[in-house]
């Protein structure tokens, strides 16, 4: 079999297989070209999810007749003035997108340079069919129709119009977030689907493209380490989602999907989210071009860092610092379902007293109930003696304790509403943060057991614990191997008080099995500490005194991350005065 040179149209189709996977990838390339052209507004029109037609119009620099012809040749680009590919400052640079798209669809380019006449050229699956003058405003308009119509082997792998439309919108959102200085509009089958004006603040743009509630439930990121900067918006841990579809990562203004960045993001939220929940973030990393390789894949969605450890540390450190500064903040969106559960019960009509029933005796001393007609039974309740006047709610962000419900929830009154606190979840976070501070100061204090406790486990669980004995000792847990199927507990962290040593060791063995060797030492320590804190916290069902409740509220106000427990659930919620008034029909 002899070697032959492939024809140009087949080379373009092979290249298209790498660059153009679906309508969304073609749209991404067209919008990136519009951004690189210096546009201030970009208008996008889609038909049938992009399967039938994609049109991108911009007000950028435009192209003349010769440049249009050159743009449709492979590896022809205006974005690399010299051979320094590591110094590329544009989104596109390979010169493959337009010829690749034109080889598998009907592509029409209309463009006009300011001060000159417009020109148009149409290419149908690699062949030029028409060209001539075009009457358009300055800028460029590109229309792609019938993607893969003549490549049925590729067309049958495309998904439904609804799924392709969702992928197109995701690509547009990412590019629109990267450039808040540019206005974007999208119409799908004649319906306006998205519109953001140019010149927006980055946080405003991110909230407009993800969730409007993010603006009130997020923290700003601004972190610098050497020549690398990290900026953006990160949702509070309690403002999370069940899927990781609201995580937007950018490197030098380029939307990317990188495993290193996703892993660092998971590490930053390690002990603040449940394993099946995901944060909402938009992170923008800027670093010198010599420190990152953007030429890893033709689609330009993957990057490779020269110092991956530096970038990972930047993300984890920057997010942790911003979330620490958030203090006790928690996502406070009122759930309509929860609000709807409040019911206004009608008063029962007066009924005749049953035969043989006698009203209970009234109190001997006078009380307000003596003058309240309609109440036949004195309310029964327990009250503590007040040795001092309770503090004013306005003095504290979390308010002052007024009582306890179901021996589980603390009811506090603040200056602007009613605060409900989950005592177990809140104390769990407080214990974890105390352990962290103790570890940073040289180690957690240990409480030796008068009689060491033997905990029986299977051999593999004992092996996992034995391998972590030095790490566990730093956190105050002293273990010793006791035969092939048991561990001996000689001491427990003093912070945990009278904890269940057997349950603690069993849960730690399960935790070690769950995360294995995939996490760093710091992340493993955090995960183990979170499990210990859960065992040492105040349990639901324990009756607290008013002093204990207030002490817990005060500590929450000064403790980082106290707005969520170690599993990402909120530790407190607030019912504002306006919400209470709605319940009673006042508003």
VEXDREN-2710 file (C-alpha; in Angstrom, 1 decimal):
% VEXDREN-2710
k/r/px/py/pz
1/UNK/0.0/0.0/0.0
2/UNK/1.6/3.3/-1.1
3/UNK/1.5/6.6/0.9
4/UNK/-0.5/9.4/-0.6
5/UNK/-1.2/13.0/0.3
6/UNK/-4.7/13.6/1.5
7/UNK/-6.9/16.1/-0.4
8/UNK/-7.4/19.5/1.1
9/UNK/-11.2/19.0/1.7
10/UNK/-10.5/15.7/3.6
11/UNK/-7.8/17.3/5.7
12/UNK/-10.3/20.0/6.7
13/UNK/-12.9/17.4/7.7
14/UNK/-10.4/15.6/9.8
15/UNK/-9.4/18.9/11.5
16/UNK/-13.1/19.6/12.0
17/UNK/-13.5/16.4/14.0
18/UNK/-11.1/17.9/16.6
19/UNK/-12.4/21.5/16.6
20/UNK/-16.1/21.1/15.8
21/UNK/-17.8/18.4/17.9
22/UNK/-21.2/19.9/18.0
23/UNK/-23.0/23.2/17.4
24/UNK/-21.8/24.5/20.8
25/UNK/-18.1/24.1/19.8
26/UNK/-18.6/25.8/16.5
27/UNK/-20.5/28.7/18.3
28/UNK/-17.6/29.0/20.8
29/UNK/-15.1/29.5/18.0
30/UNK/-17.2/32.1/16.2
31/UNK/-17.8/34.1/19.4
32/UNK/-14.2/33.9/20.3
33/UNK/-13.3/35.4/16.9
34/UNK/-15.8/38.2/17.5
35/UNK/-14.2/38.9/20.9
36/UNK/-10.7/39.0/19.4
37/UNK/-11.9/41.4/16.8
38/UNK/-12.4/44.1/19.5
39/UNK/-16.2/44.0/19.5
40/UNK/-18.3/45.9/22.1
41/UNK/-21.5/44.1/21.3
42/UNK/-22.1/40.5/20.0
43/UNK/-25.6/39.3/18.8
44/UNK/-26.2/35.6/18.4
45/UNK/-29.2/33.9/16.7
46/UNK/-29.8/30.2/17.0
47/UNK/-32.3/27.9/15.2
48/UNK/-33.3/24.4/16.3
49/UNK/-30.7/24.5/19.1
50/UNK/-27.9/25.4/16.6
51/UNK/-28.5/22.4/14.5
52/UNK/-30.2/24.3/11.7
53/UNK/-28.5/27.7/12.0
54/UNK/-26.0/29.7/14.0
55/UNK/-25.5/33.4/13.3
56/UNK/-23.0/35.6/15.1
57/UNK/-22.8/39.4/14.4
58/UNK/-20.4/41.8/15.9
59/UNK/-19.2/45.4/15.6
60/UNK/-15.5/44.6/15.6
61/UNK/-12.7/45.6/13.2
62/UNK/-14.1/43.6/10.3
63/UNK/-12.2/42.1/7.3
64/UNK/-11.7/43.1/3.7
65/UNK/-12.1/40.9/0.6
66/UNK/-8.6/39.4/0.7
67/UNK/-8.7/38.8/4.5
68/UNK/-12.0/36.9/4.2
69/UNK/-10.4/34.5/1.6
70/UNK/-7.3/34.1/3.7
71/UNK/-9.4/33.4/6.9
72/UNK/-10.9/30.4/5.2
73/UNK/-7.5/28.8/4.7
74/UNK/-6.1/26.5/7.3
75/UNK/-3.5/27.9/9.7
76/UNK/-4.0/31.4/8.6
77/UNK/-4.4/33.8/11.5
78/UNK/-3.9/37.5/12.4
79/UNK/-3.5/36.6/16.1
80/UNK/0.2/35.5/16.1
81/UNK/2.3/38.5/14.8
82/UNK/5.5/36.4/15.5
83/UNK/6.5/32.9/16.5
84/UNK/6.1/33.4/20.2
85/UNK/3.1/31.2/20.8
86/UNK/3.6/31.3/24.6
87/UNK/2.9/35.1/24.5
88/UNK/-0.5/34.8/22.7
89/UNK/-3.0/37.2/24.2
90/UNK/-6.1/36.3/22.2
91/UNK/-8.6/33.5/22.6
92/UNK/-7.9/32.1/19.1
93/UNK/-4.5/31.6/17.5
94/UNK/-4.5/28.3/15.6
95/UNK/-6.2/29.4/12.4
96/UNK/-8.3/26.2/12.1
97/UNK/-11.8/27.1/13.2
98/UNK/-13.3/28.8/10.1
99/UNK/-11.9/26.3/7.5
100/UNK/-12.9/23.4/9.7
101/UNK/-16.5/24.7/10.1
102/UNK/-16.8/25.6/6.4
103/UNK/-15.8/22.0/5.5
104/UNK/-18.8/20.4/7.3
105/UNK/-21.5/23.1/6.8
106/UNK/-22.6/26.0/4.7
107/UNK/-20.8/29.0/6.0
108/UNK/-21.4/32.6/4.9
109/UNK/-19.1/35.4/6.0
110/UNK/-20.1/39.0/5.6
111/UNK/-17.7/41.7/6.8
112/UNK/-16.9/45.3/6.4
113/UNK/-14.0/47.4/7.6
114/UNK/-14.8/51.0/8.7
115/UNK/-14.4/53.4/5.8
116/UNK/-14.6/50.6/3.1
117/UNK/-17.3/48.5/1.3
118/UNK/-18.5/45.2/2.7
119/UNK/-17.8/41.8/1.1
120/UNK/-19.4/38.4/1.4
121/UNK/-18.3/34.8/0.6
122/UNK/-20.3/31.5/1.0
123/UNK/-18.6/28.2/1.3
124/UNK/-20.7/25.0/1.1
125/UNK/-18.9/22.0/2.7
126/UNK/-15.5/23.1/1.5
127/UNK/-16.4/24.6/-1.9
128/UNK/-16.8/28.3/-2.6
129/UNK/-20.3/28.8/-4.1
130/UNK/-20.8/32.6/-4.1
131/UNK/-19.1/35.8/-3.3
132/UNK/-19.7/39.5/-3.9
133/UNK/-20.4/42.9/-2.3
134/UNK/-22.5/43.0/1.0
135/UNK/-24.3/45.9/2.5
136/UNK/-23.8/45.6/6.3
137/UNK/-22.7/47.9/9.1
138/UNK/-19.0/47.9/10.1
139/UNK/-18.1/44.5/11.7
140/UNK/-18.7/40.9/10.8
141/UNK/-21.7/38.6/10.5
142/UNK/-21.1/34.9/10.1
143/UNK/-23.9/32.4/9.5
144/UNK/-23.5/28.6/9.7
145/UNK/-26.2/26.3/8.4
146/UNK/-26.8/22.6/8.2
147/UNK/-23.9/21.4/10.4
148/UNK/-22.9/17.8/9.4
149/UNK/-25.7/17.5/6.9
150/UNK/-23.3/15.8/4.4
151/UNK/-21.5/13.9/7.1
152/UNK/-24.2/11.5/8.3
153/UNK/-21.7/9.5/10.4
154/UNK/-21.2/12.6/12.6
155/UNK/-24.7/13.9/12.4
156/UNK/-26.3/10.9/14.0
157/UNK/-24.2/11.4/17.1
158/UNK/-25.6/14.8/17.8
159/UNK/-28.2/15.1/20.5
160/UNK/-31.7/16.5/20.6
161/UNK/-32.2/20.2/19.8
162/UNK/-33.0/20.9/23.5
163/UNK/-29.7/19.3/24.6
164/UNK/-27.6/21.1/21.9
165/UNK/-29.3/24.4/22.8
166/UNK/-28.3/23.9/26.5
167/UNK/-24.7/23.3/25.5
168/UNK/-24.7/26.4/23.3
169/UNK/-26.0/28.6/26.2
170/UNK/-23.4/27.2/28.5
171/UNK/-20.6/28.1/26.0
172/UNK/-22.0/31.7/25.7
173/UNK/-22.4/32.2/29.4
174/UNK/-18.7/31.3/30.0
175/UNK/-17.5/33.7/27.3
176/UNK/-19.8/36.4/28.5
177/UNK/-18.5/36.0/32.1
178/UNK/-14.9/36.3/30.9
179/UNK/-15.7/39.7/29.2
180/UNK/-18.1/41.8/31.2
181/UNK/-17.0/44.8/29.1
182/UNK/-18.8/43.3/26.1
183/UNK/-22.6/43.2/25.6
184/UNK/-24.1/39.8/24.6
185/UNK/-27.6/39.0/23.3
186/UNK/-29.0/35.6/22.2
187/UNK/-32.2/34.8/20.3
188/UNK/-33.4/31.2/19.9
189/UNK/-36.1/30.5/17.3
190/UNK/-37.2/34.2/17.5
191/UNK/-37.3/34.3/21.3
192/UNK/-34.9/36.4/23.4
193/UNK/-33.0/34.0/25.6
194/UNK/-30.2/36.2/27.1
195/UNK/-29.2/39.8/27.1
196/UNK/-26.5/41.5/29.2
197/UNK/-25.3/45.1/28.6
198/UNK/-21.6/46.0/28.1
199/UNK/-19.6/47.6/30.9
200/UNK/-21.0/45.5/33.8
201/UNK/-19.2/44.8/37.0
202/UNK/-17.8/41.3/37.1
203/UNK/-19.8/40.2/40.1
204/UNK/-23.0/41.6/38.5
205/UNK/-22.3/39.7/35.2
206/UNK/-21.7/36.5/37.0
207/UNK/-24.9/36.8/39.1
208/UNK/-26.9/37.7/36.0
209/UNK/-25.7/34.6/34.1
210/UNK/-26.0/32.1/37.0
211/UNK/-28.4/33.0/39.7
212/UNK/-29.5/36.5/40.9
213/UNK/-29.5/35.2/44.5
214/UNK/-25.7/34.6/44.2
215/UNK/-25.0/38.4/44.7
216/UNK/-26.4/38.2/48.3
217/UNK/-25.0/34.7/49.0
218/UNK/-21.4/35.0/47.9
219/UNK/-18.0/36.4/48.8
220/UNK/-15.6/38.3/46.5
221/UNK/-12.2/36.7/45.8
222/UNK/-9.1/38.9/45.4
223/UNK/-5.9/36.9/46.2
224/UNK/-2.3/37.4/44.9
225/UNK/0.6/35.1/45.2
226/UNK/3.7/36.3/43.3
227/UNK/2.9/36.9/39.7
228/UNK/-0.3/34.9/39.9
229/UNK/-3.7/36.5/40.8
230/UNK/-7.0/34.9/41.7
231/UNK/-10.2/37.0/41.5
232/UNK/-13.9/36.2/41.1
233/UNK/-17.0/35.2/43.1
234/UNK/-17.5/32.2/45.3
235/UNK/-20.9/31.1/46.7
236/UNK/-21.3/30.5/50.4
237/UNK/-21.1/26.8/51.2
238/UNK/-24.8/26.7/52.1
239/UNK/-25.6/28.2/48.6
240/UNK/-24.8/25.0/46.7
241/UNK/-26.2/22.7/43.9
242/UNK/-26.7/19.0/43.3
243/UNK/-24.6/19.1/40.1
244/UNK/-21.3/20.8/39.2
245/UNK/-22.8/22.8/36.4
246/UNK/-22.3/26.2/38.0
247/UNK/-18.5/26.1/38.3
248/UNK/-16.8/28.5/35.9
249/UNK/-13.0/28.6/35.7
250/UNK/-11.0/31.0/33.6
251/UNK/-7.2/31.2/32.9
252/UNK/-6.0/34.5/31.4
253/UNK/-9.6/35.3/30.3
254/UNK/-10.0/31.9/28.6
255/UNK/-12.8/29.5/29.8
256/UNK/-11.3/26.2/30.6
257/UNK/-12.3/22.8/32.1
258/UNK/-9.3/21.5/33.9
259/UNK/-9.0/18.6/36.4
260/UNK/-6.4/20.4/38.5
261/UNK/-8.6/23.4/39.0
262/UNK/-11.7/21.3/39.7
263/UNK/-9.8/19.2/42.3
264/UNK/-8.5/22.4/44.0
265/UNK/-12.0/23.7/44.2
266/UNK/-13.2/20.5/45.8
267/UNK/-10.3/20.7/48.3
268/UNK/-11.1/24.3/49.2
269/UNK/-14.7/23.3/50.2
270/UNK/-13.6/20.0/51.6
271/UNK/-15.2/20.1/55.1
272/UNK/-18.0/22.6/54.2
273/UNK/-20.0/20.6/51.7
274/UNK/-21.5/17.2/51.6
275/UNK/-20.0/14.9/49.0
276/UNK/-23.0/15.1/46.7
277/UNK/-23.2/18.9/46.8
278/UNK/-21.2/21.4/44.7
279/UNK/-20.3/25.0/45.1
280/UNK/-21.3/27.9/42.8
281/UNK/-18.1/29.7/41.7
282/UNK/-16.6/31.8/39.0
283/UNK/-12.8/32.0/39.4
284/UNK/-10.5/34.1/37.2
285/UNK/-6.7/33.2/37.3
286/UNK/-4.2/35.5/35.6
287/UNK/-0.6/34.6/35.3
288/UNK/2.3/35.2/32.8
289/UNK/1.9/33.4/29.5
290/UNK/5.2/31.6/30.0
291/UNK/3.7/29.8/33.1
292/UNK/0.8/28.2/31.2
293/UNK/0.5/26.2/28.0
294/UNK/-2.8/26.9/26.2
295/UNK/-1.9/24.8/23.1
296/UNK/-2.7/21.5/24.6
297/UNK/-5.9/20.7/22.6
298/UNK/-7.3/22.1/19.4
299/UNK/-10.5/23.1/21.3
300/UNK/-8.4/25.2/23.6
301/UNK/-10.4/24.2/26.7
302/UNK/-7.5/22.5/28.4
303/UNK/-4.4/24.1/29.8
304/UNK/-1.2/22.9/31.4
305/UNK/0.5/24.8/34.2
306/UNK/4.3/25.0/34.7
307/UNK/3.8/24.9/38.5
308/UNK/0.6/23.0/39.2
309/UNK/1.2/23.1/43.0
310/UNK/1.4/26.9/43.0
311/UNK/-2.0/27.2/41.2
312/UNK/-3.7/24.6/43.4
313/UNK/-2.4/26.4/46.5
314/UNK/-3.6/29.7/45.2
315/UNK/-7.1/28.5/44.7
316/UNK/-7.4/26.7/48.0
317/UNK/-5.7/29.5/50.0
318/UNK/-7.7/32.3/48.2
319/UNK/-11.1/30.6/48.7
320/UNK/-10.4/29.7/52.3
321/UNK/-9.3/33.2/53.1
322/UNK/-12.5/34.7/51.6
323/UNK/-14.8/32.1/53.2
324/UNK/-13.0/32.7/56.6
325/UNK/-13.8/36.4/56.3
326/UNK/-17.5/35.6/55.7
327/UNK/-17.7/34.6/59.4
328/UNK/-21.1/33.2/60.4
329/UNK/-22.8/34.2/57.1
330/UNK/-25.2/31.6/55.6
331/UNK/-27.4/31.5/52.6
332/UNK/-30.7/32.9/53.9
333/UNK/-33.2/32.5/51.0
334/UNK/-36.6/31.8/52.5
335/UNK/-38.0/28.5/51.1
336/UNK/-41.5/28.9/49.7
337/UNK/-42.3/25.4/50.8
338/UNK/-41.2/26.1/54.4
339/UNK/-43.1/29.3/54.5
340/UNK/-46.1/27.6/53.2
341/UNK/-46.0/25.1/56.1
342/UNK/-47.0/27.8/58.5
343/UNK/-50.7/27.6/59.0
344/UNK/-53.2/29.9/60.5
345/UNK/-55.6/27.7/62.4
346/UNK/-59.1/29.0/62.9
347/UNK/-60.4/29.2/66.4
348/UNK/-62.7/26.3/67.3
349/UNK/-66.3/27.4/68.1
350/UNK/-67.4/27.3/71.7
351/UNK/-68.7/23.8/72.6
352/UNK/-70.8/22.8/75.6
353/UNK/-68.7/21.3/78.3
354/UNK/-68.9/17.5/78.5
355/UNK/-70.9/15.8/81.3
356/UNK/-68.9/15.6/84.5
357/UNK/-66.3/18.1/83.4
358/UNK/-65.2/20.8/85.8
359/UNK/-63.1/23.8/84.9
360/UNK/-59.7/23.8/86.6
361/UNK/-59.4/26.2/89.6
362/UNK/-58.1/29.7/88.7
363/UNK/-54.9/30.8/90.4
364/UNK/-55.3/32.3/93.8
365/UNK/-53.1/35.3/93.0
366/UNK/-54.3/37.7/90.3
367/UNK/-52.8/37.4/86.8
368/UNK/-53.4/38.6/83.3
369/UNK/-55.5/35.5/82.6
370/UNK/-58.1/36.7/85.1
371/UNK/-58.9/39.5/82.7
372/UNK/-58.7/37.5/79.5
373/UNK/-62.1/36.3/78.5
374/UNK/-62.4/33.1/76.5
375/UNK/-59.4/31.3/78.1
376/UNK/-60.6/28.6/80.5
377/UNK/-57.2/26.9/81.0
378/UNK/-54.1/28.5/82.3
379/UNK/-51.1/28.0/80.0
380/UNK/-48.6/25.6/81.3
381/UNK/-44.9/26.3/80.7
382/UNK/-41.4/26.2/82.3
383/UNK/-39.5/29.4/82.9
384/UNK/-36.1/30.1/84.4
385/UNK/-35.6/32.7/87.0
386/UNK/-34.2/35.9/85.5
387/UNK/-31.3/37.0/87.7
388/UNK/-30.5/39.9/85.3
389/UNK/-32.2/41.8/82.6
390/UNK/-31.7/40.0/79.2
391/UNK/-29.5/41.9/76.8
392/UNK/-30.9/43.9/73.9
393/UNK/-31.2/41.9/70.6
394/UNK/-29.7/44.8/68.7
395/UNK/-26.4/44.3/70.4
396/UNK/-25.6/41.0/68.7
397/UNK/-25.8/39.9/65.0
398/UNK/-27.2/36.5/66.0
399/UNK/-29.6/38.0/68.6
400/UNK/-30.2/36.7/72.1
401/UNK/-31.7/33.4/73.1
402/UNK/-35.4/33.3/74.0
403/UNK/-35.9/29.6/74.2
404/UNK/-35.4/26.1/72.8
405/UNK/-37.7/24.0/70.6
406/UNK/-37.7/20.2/70.6
407/UNK/-34.5/20.3/72.6
408/UNK/-32.8/20.7/69.2
409/UNK/-33.3/24.3/67.9
410/UNK/-32.4/27.5/69.7
411/UNK/-34.9/30.4/69.2
412/UNK/-33.2/33.8/69.3
413/UNK/-34.5/37.3/68.7
414/UNK/-32.4/39.7/66.7
415/UNK/-32.9/43.3/65.8
416/UNK/-34.4/42.5/62.4
417/UNK/-36.2/39.2/63.0
418/UNK/-36.3/35.7/64.5
419/UNK/-33.2/33.4/64.3
420/UNK/-33.4/29.6/64.5
421/UNK/-30.2/27.7/65.2
422/UNK/-29.6/24.0/64.9
423/UNK/-27.6/23.4/68.1
424/UNK/-25.8/20.2/66.9
425/UNK/-24.8/21.5/63.5
426/UNK/-23.6/24.8/65.0
427/UNK/-21.6/23.3/67.8
428/UNK/-20.1/20.7/65.4
429/UNK/-18.6/23.6/63.3
430/UNK/-17.4/25.4/66.5
431/UNK/-15.6/22.3/67.7
432/UNK/-13.9/21.7/64.3
433/UNK/-12.6/25.3/64.2
434/UNK/-11.3/24.9/67.8
435/UNK/-9.4/21.8/66.7
436/UNK/-7.9/23.6/63.8
437/UNK/-6.7/26.4/65.9
438/UNK/-5.2/24.0/68.4
439/UNK/-3.5/22.1/65.6
440/UNK/-2.0/25.3/64.2
441/UNK/-0.7/26.2/67.7
442/UNK/1.1/22.9/68.1
443/UNK/-1.4/20.1/68.6
444/UNK/-4.7/19.3/70.2
445/UNK/-4.7/18.6/74.0
446/UNK/-5.2/15.0/74.9
447/UNK/-7.3/13.5/77.6
448/UNK/-5.9/10.1/78.7
449/UNK/-8.4/7.4/79.4
450/UNK/-8.2/5.9/82.9
451/UNK/-9.0/2.5/81.4
452/UNK/-7.9/2.1/77.7
453/UNK/-10.8/1.0/75.5
454/UNK/-10.5/-1.8/73.0
455/UNK/-12.3/-1.3/69.7
456/UNK/-12.8/-4.4/67.5
457/UNK/-12.7/-3.8/63.7
458/UNK/-11.9/-5.9/60.6
459/UNK/-8.2/-6.2/59.7
460/UNK/-8.2/-3.8/56.8
461/UNK/-9.8/-1.1/58.9
462/UNK/-7.2/-1.6/61.6
463/UNK/-4.4/-1.3/58.9
464/UNK/-5.8/2.0/57.7
465/UNK/-5.9/3.4/61.2
466/UNK/-2.4/2.1/62.1
467/UNK/-1.0/3.9/59.1
468/UNK/-2.5/7.2/60.3
469/UNK/-1.5/6.9/64.0
470/UNK/1.0/9.8/63.9
471/UNK/-1.6/12.1/62.1
472/UNK/-4.3/11.1/64.6
473/UNK/-2.0/11.8/67.5
474/UNK/-1.6/15.4/66.3
475/UNK/-5.4/15.8/66.8
476/UNK/-5.3/14.3/70.3
477/UNK/-6.4/10.7/69.5
478/UNK/-3.9/8.2/70.8
479/UNK/-4.3/4.7/69.2
480/UNK/-2.3/1.5/69.4
481/UNK/-2.6/-1.7/67.4
482/UNK/-4.0/-4.4/69.6
483/UNK/-3.8/-7.6/67.6
484/UNK/-5.0/-8.2/64.0
485/UNK/-8.6/-7.2/64.6
486/UNK/-8.6/-4.5/67.3
487/UNK/-7.3/-1.0/68.1
488/UNK/-6.6/0.2/71.7
489/UNK/-7.7/3.8/72.5
490/UNK/-5.4/5.3/75.2
491/UNK/-6.5/9.0/74.8
492/UNK/-9.0/11.2/73.1
493/UNK/-9.0/14.9/72.2
494/UNK/-9.8/16.9/75.3
495/UNK/-12.1/19.2/73.2
496/UNK/-14.5/16.3/72.7
497/UNK/-15.3/15.8/76.4
498/UNK/-17.0/12.6/77.2
499/UNK/-17.1/11.2/73.7
500/UNK/-18.0/7.7/72.5
501/UNK/-14.5/6.3/71.8
502/UNK/-15.7/3.2/70.0
503/UNK/-18.1/5.1/67.7
504/UNK/-15.4/7.7/67.0
505/UNK/-12.8/5.1/65.9
506/UNK/-15.3/3.2/63.8
507/UNK/-16.4/6.3/62.0
508/UNK/-12.7/7.4/61.4
509/UNK/-12.0/4.0/59.9
510/UNK/-14.9/4.4/57.5
511/UNK/-13.8/8.0/56.7
512/UNK/-10.3/6.8/55.8
513/UNK/-11.7/4.2/53.6
514/UNK/-13.8/6.7/51.8
515/UNK/-11.1/9.2/50.7
516/UNK/-8.2/6.7/50.4
517/UNK/-5.0/8.2/49.1
518/UNK/-6.5/10.8/46.7
519/UNK/-6.4/13.7/49.1
520/UNK/-3.4/15.7/50.4
521/UNK/-2.3/15.4/54.0
522/UNK/-4.0/18.7/54.9
523/UNK/-7.3/17.6/53.3
524/UNK/-7.1/14.2/55.1
525/UNK/-6.5/15.9/58.4
526/UNK/-9.5/18.2/57.8
527/UNK/-11.7/15.3/57.0
528/UNK/-10.7/13.4/60.1
529/UNK/-11.0/16.4/62.3
530/UNK/-14.6/17.0/60.9
531/UNK/-15.5/13.4/61.9
532/UNK/-14.1/14.0/65.4
533/UNK/-15.9/17.3/65.8
534/UNK/-19.2/15.6/65.0
535/UNK/-18.7/13.2/67.9
536/UNK/-17.8/16.0/70.3
537/UNK/-20.6/18.4/69.6
538/UNK/-23.8/19.1/71.5
539/UNK/-26.4/16.5/70.4
540/UNK/-29.9/17.2/69.3
541/UNK/-32.2/16.3/72.3
542/UNK/-30.0/18.0/74.9
543/UNK/-31.7/20.7/77.0
544/UNK/-29.6/23.8/77.2
545/UNK/-29.8/26.6/79.7
546/UNK/-30.3/30.2/78.4
547/UNK/-26.7/31.0/79.3
548/UNK/-25.4/28.0/77.3
549/UNK/-27.6/29.0/74.3
550/UNK/-26.3/32.6/74.4
551/UNK/-22.7/31.4/74.8
552/UNK/-23.1/29.3/71.6
553/UNK/-24.6/32.3/69.7
554/UNK/-21.7/34.6/70.8
555/UNK/-19.1/32.0/69.7
556/UNK/-20.8/31.6/66.3
557/UNK/-20.5/35.3/65.7
558/UNK/-16.7/35.2/65.9
559/UNK/-16.0/31.8/64.3
560/UNK/-15.2/31.4/60.6
561/UNK/-17.6/29.2/58.6
562/UNK/-20.1/29.0/61.5
563/UNK/-22.9/29.5/59.0
564/UNK/-22.7/25.9/57.9
565/UNK/-21.9/22.6/59.5
566/UNK/-19.1/20.3/58.5
567/UNK/-21.4/18.7/55.9
568/UNK/-22.5/21.9/54.2
569/UNK/-25.9/22.3/55.8
570/UNK/-26.9/25.7/57.2
571/UNK/-26.5/26.0/61.0
572/UNK/-29.0/28.9/61.3
573/UNK/-31.8/30.6/59.4
574/UNK/-33.5/33.9/59.9
575/UNK/-37.2/34.8/59.6
576/UNK/-37.3/38.5/59.0
577/UNK/-39.9/40.9/60.4
578/UNK/-41.4/41.2/56.9
579/UNK/-41.8/37.4/56.6
580/UNK/-43.4/37.2/60.0
581/UNK/-45.8/40.0/59.1
582/UNK/-46.7/38.2/55.9
583/UNK/-47.6/35.1/58.0
584/UNK/-50.1/37.1/59.9
585/UNK/-51.5/38.9/56.9
586/UNK/-50.1/42.3/57.9
587/UNK/-48.4/42.7/54.5
END
